[in-house]
Amino acid sequence: ITERYHPNIVVAELPTGASKSQQAARAMGMSVGTIVTFCGVSSIPLFPVSPLEVKRVIAGSGAVSKAEVIEKFIALFGSGFLPKRKSQHEHIADAAIALVAFLKRKGIPWARNS
């Protein structure tokens, strides 16, 4: 990734609360560990955003379903970024909205109406 895209920063939606199961907690821990290690080894700054921050950016509140996040993502960005497999839509939408949340936190305009 670093050789092909040369990222200057990594923005990631990272969990802030408890997982629903032991298996989910283990997977989350491994994912977070992988991201933190990658950034540390690569000397790339990591900027985490919380799931609540992501939901507030996309819906104005923390009470929004994954389906609503995807709908709002499509309304903002269109569906051209989404892969054909619907099971992957959630991940693309989450990644893009995490970036928008970070930009908003920093006061950086991210769209025509920001």
HUSUL-V330957 format. One record per run of one state. SS is the DSSP state (helix for helix, strand for strand, loop for the rest). FROM is the first residue (numbers start at 1). TO is the last residue. If there is no record, write none. Layout:
SS/FROM/TO + SS/FROM/TO
This chain:
loop/1/1 + helix/2/5 + loop/6/8 + strand/9/13 + loop/14/21 + helix/22/42 + loop/43/44 + strand/45/49 + loop/50/50 + helix/51/59 + loop/60/65 + helix/66/77 + loop/78/85 + helix/86/105 + loop/106/114
